[in-house]
Amino acid sequence: MGVPRVYCSCEVCMEARTGGRNRRYRSSALLSSSEGELLIDCGPEWRTQMEHYEKRKLGHVLITHAHFDHIAGLPEWADACRWQQQSGHVYAPADVLATLRKMFPWLENQLVYHDCSSGLQWGAWQIQPWKVFHGKNGYSYAYRFDKLADNIKLAKDSRPYRFAYCPDAINLSAEQQAPLFGLDLLVIGTNFYKEEADFETRSVYDMVEALELLAHVQPKLTLFTHMSHGVDITKNYNLPAGVNPAQTGMQLELG
Ligand SMILES: Nc1ccn([C@@H]2O[C@H](COP(=O)(O)O)[C@@H](O)[C@H]2O)c(=O)n1
């Protein structure tokens, strides 16, 4: 979630406006591999971030679900593709693509849609979507990324890298938790440290609930993303070792 929230003058939003440590964009990640770059979600800050990183081109975007904060950058990207006389490629399960068609009927002039319901191979990565409960907002998708074994012999007892990206979920069922086992890295959304609102009104884990999930699925490393003004990054939440809030622009070597 973006911080500061325009309507809000809470301490976290005011710190974001002045000090800036709590200034956050909508969640998104860029996966670089031998196949090229794959952006995961394309929210309203897409252009700001492209400018910030001095990137002029983008070819491929993977979408978790068709909510404003994950797709609002698509029309601007499509426009850039038009001026660069290239096609952009969008990967998402069929129902997400159908919603995009209704929301932005003109985008397929420039973007090619690929249904990845049954998975997608991206360079060394096998990518698999699965449906996750998104509380009052219905459902979203999360993605699991399994690095394919290459010719380099792995050290004894080691195995190829695995991570999952799950920005918008809450109260996952046992079946929905299954792909979260055995991960090297889990990127999971937590709007608040502790959200006091009624459960029926909520849509994303808070950190307290996510920590219970982590104790169960035990990823080696966890990054919290999708943090709204319910998280004050200047505070010490005493998170366990291997659990950290994500930061804008952070980079990780995956395997
Ligand atoms: N049907 C919906 C519901 C929400 N959004 C956007 O998702 C963001 C988070 O919403 P919450 O309801 O969880 O606070 C926010 O940007 C909403 O505008 C949406 O696009 N479609």
The ligand as an ORCA input file, in Angstrom:
! r2SCAN-3c Opt
* xyz 0 1
  N     -12.333     -4.733     -5.625
  C     -11.255     -3.998     -5.280
  C     -10.863     -3.851     -3.960
  C      -9.740     -3.095     -3.673
  N      -9.052     -2.520     -4.689
  C      -7.842     -1.728     -4.374
  O      -6.991     -2.502     -3.555
  C      -6.286     -1.664     -2.659
  C      -6.465     -2.156     -1.274
  O      -7.816     -2.190     -0.944
  P      -8.381     -2.572      0.479
  O      -9.858     -2.675      0.251
  O      -7.759     -3.884      0.857
  O      -7.965     -1.455      1.399
  C      -6.798     -0.241     -2.881
  O      -5.877      0.419     -3.774
  C      -8.111     -0.460     -3.593
  O      -8.429      0.618     -4.422
  C      -9.457     -2.683     -5.982
  O      -8.804     -2.154     -6.924
  N     -10.550     -3.423     -6.281
*
